[in-house]
Amino acid sequence: MNAPLLEVRDLHVHYGHHRNPLKAVDGVSLTVNRGECVGLVGESGCGKSTLGRAILRLEKIRSGEVLFDGKSVLPLRGAALKSYRRRAQMVFQDPYGSLNPRISIGGALEEVLKVHGMKDRVARQKRAAELLFEVGLRPEFVRRYPHEFSGGQRQRIGIARALAVGPELIIADEPVSALDVSVQVQVLNLLRDIQQKKGISLLFVAHDLAVVRYISQRVVVMYLGRIVESGPAESLYRQPAHPYTAKLLSAVPDVEKGLRKRAAKSATDEKSPDAIVLTRPEKGCAFAPRCPLVQAACGEKTPELREVGDGRLSACHFAAQQISTADGRI
């Protein structure tokens, strides 16, 4: 079996005082294979965007390892770090804030090409026009400025900028969350087509399980800095092996069965993850205060991420029970 393109091992990213840090990423391990789309899903504040930025060395890593093509990226500096970032690019969440309003679209694309070694100006201009065409925009738009585009068009420009240097991995950080639903579908189709045609690996970060299901082959579910479940998309959606995943799914509209019955209260009606993470106990399951299946053991021992069959991993003491109630009756 081929080694994964990206491998994250026991990664920790902390903020704040070293004696009482906010553990934004707390021992995360995951892989992304070549040509694979992995969905990373969780509520706002769970650490998924921080994880994506840490993988690209945009956040300071406290401990752990990030391997790209079998080599650690943590010691990289200077030209070696630039080379890594050429092979691994990011599409940012905010299509309005990620473009400089004073630079034309062509200039923004040419800037990336120049930084990564394309010295010929005519060649850069030609490539910028080609990139716009690749993402479904007219080549002559190179002369326009960000304020002349809609949110969906700006996100296409962000994708074009990520594609400019021919990356092997793209981390898409909530790329459709700021867009209207109809525009979301267009951008998702674009990402999926590009990923399949070019064989690019994609780590797709989102809080919407319906969006993640549409584009991903494998799904990783994150809660309060930790991974609580992962596995092939279809089996995970059919039979979630963690009660948090089941809660997320209970809020997803089902076109065949209507709106699924919500488990207990909606996550939006409860204590926010940001509030919980500040008071999370050192032992026990972090999801226990919100879990409908909580038992005494949940407050005593932190569940480890373990194999539960069918290529699935779950960090739940009662994963088998969770799978048996995966029809939404919890």
ZIVEN-V239716 format. One record per pair of residues at least 24 apart in sequence whose C-alpha atoms are under 8 Angstrom apart, sorted by the first residue. I is the first residue (numbers start at 1). J is the second residue. D is the distance in whole Angstrom. If there is no record, write none. Layout:
{{I/J/D} {I/J/D}}
This chain:
{{3/33/7} {3/69/8} {3/70/7} {4/31/6} {4/32/6} {4/33/4} {4/34/6} {4/69/7} {4/70/8} {5/31/8} {5/32/6} {5/33/5} {5/34/5} {5/67/8} {5/68/6} {5/69/5} {5/70/7} {5/201/8} {6/31/5} {6/32/5} {6/33/7} {6/66/7} {6/67/6} {6/68/5} {6/69/6} {6/70/8} {7/31/4} {7/32/7} {7/66/6} {7/67/5} {7/68/7} {7/70/8} {8/55/8} {8/64/8} {8/65/6} {8/66/5} {8/67/6} {9/64/6} {9/65/5} {9/66/6} {10/63/8} {10/64/5} {10/65/7} {11/61/7} {11/62/8} {11/63/6} {11/64/4} {11/65/6} {11/66/8} {12/61/6} {12/62/5} {12/63/5} {12/64/6} {13/50/8} {13/51/8} {13/54/8} {13/59/8} {13/60/7} {13/61/5} {13/62/5} {13/63/7} {14/61/8} {14/62/7} {22/277/7} {22/278/7} {23/225/7} {23/277/8} {24/50/7} {24/224/7} {24/225/5} {25/50/7} {25/51/6} {25/224/8} {25/225/4} {25/226/6} {26/225/5} {26/226/6} {27/64/8} {27/225/8} {27/226/6} {28/225/8} {28/226/6} {28/227/6} {29/227/8} {32/201/7} {32/202/8} {32/203/7} {33/201/7} {34/199/7} {34/200/7} {34/201/5} {35/195/7} {35/196/7} {35/199/5} {35/200/5} {35/201/4} {35/202/7} {36/199/8} {36/200/7} {36/201/5} {36/202/6} {36/216/8} {36/217/7} {37/195/8} {37/201/6} {37/202/5} {37/203/6} {37/204/7} {37/215/7} {37/216/5} {37/217/6} {37/218/7} {38/202/6} {38/203/5} {38/204/6} {38/216/5} {38/217/6} {38/218/5} {38/219/6} {38/220/7} {39/203/6} {39/204/5} {39/205/6} {39/206/7} {39/212/6} {39/213/8} {39/215/8} {39/216/5} {39/217/8} {39/218/6} {39/219/5} {39/220/6} {40/203/7} {40/204/6} {40/205/5} {40/206/6} {40/212/8} {40/219/6} {40/220/5} {40/221/6} {40/222/7} {41/205/6} {41/206/5} {41/207/5} {41/208/7} {41/209/7} {41/212/7} {41/219/7} {41/220/6} {41/221/5} {41/222/6} {42/206/7} {42/207/5} {42/208/8} {42/221/6} {42/222/5} {42/223/6} {43/207/5} {43/223/7} {43/273/8} {44/207/7} {44/273/8} {45/224/7} {45/273/6} {45/274/6} {46/222/6} {46/223/5} {46/224/4} {46/225/5} {46/226/8} {46/273/7} {46/274/8} {47/222/8} {47/223/8} {47/224/7} {47/225/5} {48/205/7} {48/222/7} {48/225/8} {49/173/6} {49/205/7} {52/171/7} {52/173/7} {52/205/8} {56/85/7} {56/88/7} {56/89/8} {82/116/8} {86/116/7} {86/165/6} {86/166/7} {86/167/6} {87/165/8} {87/166/7} {87/167/4} {87/168/5} {87/169/6} {88/167/5} {88/168/6} {88/169/5} {88/170/6} {88/171/8} {89/162/5} {89/163/8} {89/167/6} {89/169/6} {89/170/5} {89/171/6} {90/162/6} {90/170/5} {90/171/5} {90/172/6} {90/173/7} {91/158/6} {91/159/6} {91/162/6} {91/170/7} {91/171/6} {91/172/5} {91/173/6} {91/175/7} {92/158/7} {92/172/6} {92/173/5} {92/174/7} {92/175/6} {93/172/8} {93/173/5} {93/174/5} {93/175/5} {93/176/7} {93/177/7} {93/178/7} {94/175/7} {94/178/7} {95/151/6} {95/152/8} {95/154/5} {95/155/5} {95/158/7} {95/175/8} {95/178/8} {96/146/8} {96/151/7} {96/154/7} {98/158/8} {99/146/7} {99/158/8} {100/146/7} {101/145/7} {101/146/6} {101/147/7} {102/145/7} {103/145/7} {103/146/8} {104/142/7} {104/143/6} {104/144/5} {104/145/4} {104/146/7} {105/141/7} {105/142/5} {105/143/6} {105/144/6} {105/145/6} {105/146/7} {105/157/8} {106/141/8} {106/142/4} {106/143/6} {106/144/8} {107/142/7} {108/161/8} {109/160/8} {109/161/6} {109/164/7} {112/161/7} {112/164/7} {112/165/8} {113/164/7} {113/165/7} {116/165/7} {127/164/8} {128/164/8} {131/160/6} {131/161/8} {131/163/8} {131/164/7} {132/157/7} {132/160/6} {134/160/8} {135/159/7} {135/160/6} {135/190/7} {151/178/8} {151/179/6} {152/179/6} {152/183/6} {152/184/8} {152/187/7} {155/187/8} {156/187/7} {167/200/7} {168/199/8} {168/200/5} {168/201/6} {169/200/6} {169/201/5} {169/202/6} {169/203/8} {170/200/7} {170/201/6} {170/202/5} {170/203/6} {171/202/6} {171/203/5} {171/204/6} {171/205/7} {172/202/7} {172/203/6} {172/204/5} {172/205/6} {173/204/7} {173/205/5} {173/206/7} {174/204/7} {174/205/5} {174/206/5} {174/207/8} {175/205/8} {175/206/8} {177/206/8} {188/215/7} {209/248/7} {209/249/7} {209/252/7} {210/252/6} {221/245/7} {223/287/8} {224/273/7} {224/277/6} {224/286/7} {227/305/8} {227/315/7} {228/305/7} {228/313/8} {228/314/6} {228/315/5} {228/316/7} {229/305/7} {229/312/7} {229/313/5} {229/314/4} {229/315/6} {230/312/6} {230/313/5} {230/314/7} {231/310/8} {231/311/6} {231/312/4} {231/313/6} {232/311/7} {232/312/7} {235/310/8} {236/312/8} {238/326/7} {239/323/5} {239/324/8} {239/326/5} {239/327/7} {240/322/7} {240/323/6} {240/326/6} {241/308/8} {241/313/8} {241/314/6} {241/316/8} {241/319/5} {241/320/7} {241/322/5} {241/323/5} {241/326/8} {242/314/6} {242/315/7} {242/316/6} {242/319/6} {242/322/6} {242/323/8} {243/291/7} {243/292/8} {243/293/7} {243/316/8} {243/322/6} {244/287/7} {244/291/7} {246/326/7} {246/328/7} {250/328/7} {260/328/7} {261/328/6} {261/329/8} {262/328/8} {263/292/8} {263/328/7} {263/329/8} {263/330/6} {264/292/7} {292/330/7} {293/330/8}}
